[in-house]
């Protein structure tokens, strides 16, 4: 089971508050329309912690069967639960920050699709083995602008724990994940925002898509 070990930039809560409260012009409407077109509007009802608990169950199942499934099998098994549990269009828009409003509708759709694939691929590559681990949902805490932070941890057989927390936002009466925090404090969305923004500013949209596609290919080769 692999986890990112390189330093991840710390997110400032004020940035997330501003992004969730006031998306860039056109971001909310486009994200909603993309969500409809990609069938990401269905999520089993319940509390935010219920969403995370179902995700944890799926991850344990994939970990237990990791070798037999291989990377492609793990990706296929996780795709459905992640598409139901994550608000990929909103996450994609936030990850590009101010650059989102400069994209055409076709570019936005293309980016949401590749962002979703990269997110699922990361889970498929990361949870690639089982050694008796288990997940534990610790509880819920109120977050900024109506969000909820679900405190969650992966407990190893020796008792040590890795905190993998999820920030969820309610849309259309359904709770969805909008960010993931490793070690309880490092935002994966903030990392992507920093990385993607730099590539867009210096190299352009096509270069960003090409880079993500190369990473996807690398993950598949490693699996």
N, C-alpha and C positions, 0 to 999 in steps of 0.2 A: 504494500500500500504506500503510494508516494504522495508526499505533500510538498508544496513549494517551500524551499528552504532559503531562498535569497531574500534580502530585505524588501519589504513592501511598504510603500509610503503611507504614513499615517494620515487619515482623513480628518478634516476639521468638521465638526458637526454643523457649524454654521453654513458651510458650503452645501451640505446635503439638505438642510432646511430650505435654503433659497432655491435649490434645484427642484425639490419636490413641491414647493409652494407656488413657484412661478416659472414653469417650463419656458423654454425659448419660444419665440413666436412660431406658431405652426406645429410645434412639437407634439402637443397634447392631441390635437386633432388627427395628425398623421399617425401617431402611435396607436390611437384608437382604431383607425381604419385598417392599419396593418394587422392589429390584433384580430379584427373580425376576419380578415382575409386569410389568416394563418391558423385559424381555429384555436386560438389561445384564450378564448373567453370562458371556457368551461373549467371549473375547479370545484371539487366537492366542497359543500358548505361546512362550516365549523369555525372553531377558533383558530387564531394564527398558529398556536402550538400544535393543533391537529394537522395542519399542512406540513409542518416540520417533522412530526412523528411519522407521517406517511412517507415522506422523503427518506427519513432514516431507515425505515423498513426496506425500502427499495434498494438503498445503498448496501445494507447488510446482505440482502439476497444476492446482489451483484458481486460483492466481495467473496461470499462463500462459493460462488460458481465462476469466479474470475478466470481461472485457467481454462476451464471447459468452454467458456463463452468467447474468450479472446477479446481483443479490443473492439472489434466490430460488433460482437455479440453484446458486450457491455454497453456500447453506444446505443444499440437498438433497444435494449431493455430499459435504459434510462431515459430515452428520448420522450416517451409518452408522459412519464411522471414529471419530468422537468418542464415540459411545455405546459402542463396543467398548473404547475406550482409557481413558476417564475413569470414575471411580467417583462418578457424580453424586449418588446417594443419600447417601453418606457426606459428600461435599463440601457438600451442601445442609444436612445436619444440623450440621456444624461451622460453617457460615457464620452460623447463627442462635444459636450458643452456648447459653447457659442458657435462651433463649426456646424452644428446640426442645421441651423437655419439657412446655411449657404448651400445645402444639398438640394437637388431636384427631387420630386416625389419618387422617381425611379431609383435614384441613388439611395434614398432613405430605405426603400423596400429592399434593395440589394444589401445594404449594410445591416439591417435588422436580421435578414436571413443568415448572413455570414457570422454575425455576432451570436446568434442562437446556436449555430453549429459549433462555434468555438467554445461556447459555454458548456454544451453537452459533452464535447470531446474532452474538455479538461476534466470533468467528473469521471468519464470513462477511463482516462489514462491514470488519474490519481487513485482511484479505488480499484486497484488491480491485484488484490490478494487478501487473504483472511488468516488471522492468527488468534482468533478468540476475542476479537474486539466487540464492543457493544456501544450503542448510542444511549444517551440519557437526555431527555428534555428537562431542563432545570426549572424553567419558568418564563413568564412574560413580563416585560417592562414597557411602560409607555414611551414612545419616541416622539420626535418632532412632527408637528403638523398631522397628527392622527395616525402616525405609523406606530408599529409595535415591534419591539426587539424581542425575539425568542432566544433565550439563552440555551445553548445546546452543546453537548460535548461528546467526544469519542473517547471511550475509556479502554485503555489497553489491558491485556491480561495481568500486567504487573501493577495495575492500579493507577498509573499515570494517565492524565487526561489531556486531550487537545480540544480547546474550545473552538467550535465552529458555529458562530451565531448568525442568525438571519434577521434582516430587517424586512418587515412586511407592510404593505399598504393595501387598504381596502378599495377595490374598484368594482363597480357593478355588483355590489353586495358579496364580493368574493375577496378573500385575502390572497395576496400573491407576494412572493419574495421580490424585493427590489435591490437588495445588496447582501453580500456575504462577508462576514468578518472572521478572519483567521486569528487565532490567539486572542479573540474577544476584542481586538482593537484595530486591526489592519483591514481596511476596506479594499476588496478586490475591484470594486467599481472605480475607486479613486486611482488605483494603479492603472487601470485601463484608460481612464480619462487623461492621465498624465502621458501615457505612452501614445495613445491614438492622436491626441491633440498635437503632439510634437511632430508626428509623421505627416498629419494633414497640413500643418503649417509649412513644413519644409519640403515635402515631396508630393503632396496632393492626394486626392481620393483614390485614384487607381493604384497608387503605390501602397496605400493602406490596405486595400482589399488584397493585393498581391502578397503582402507580408502575412496577413492572417491566413490566406490560403496555403502558404508555405508551412506555417506552423501546424495547420491542420494535417497536411501531408506528413510532416515529421511525427506527429502524434500517432497517426495511423501506422507508420513504418515501425515505430517503437513498440506498438501493440501487437 
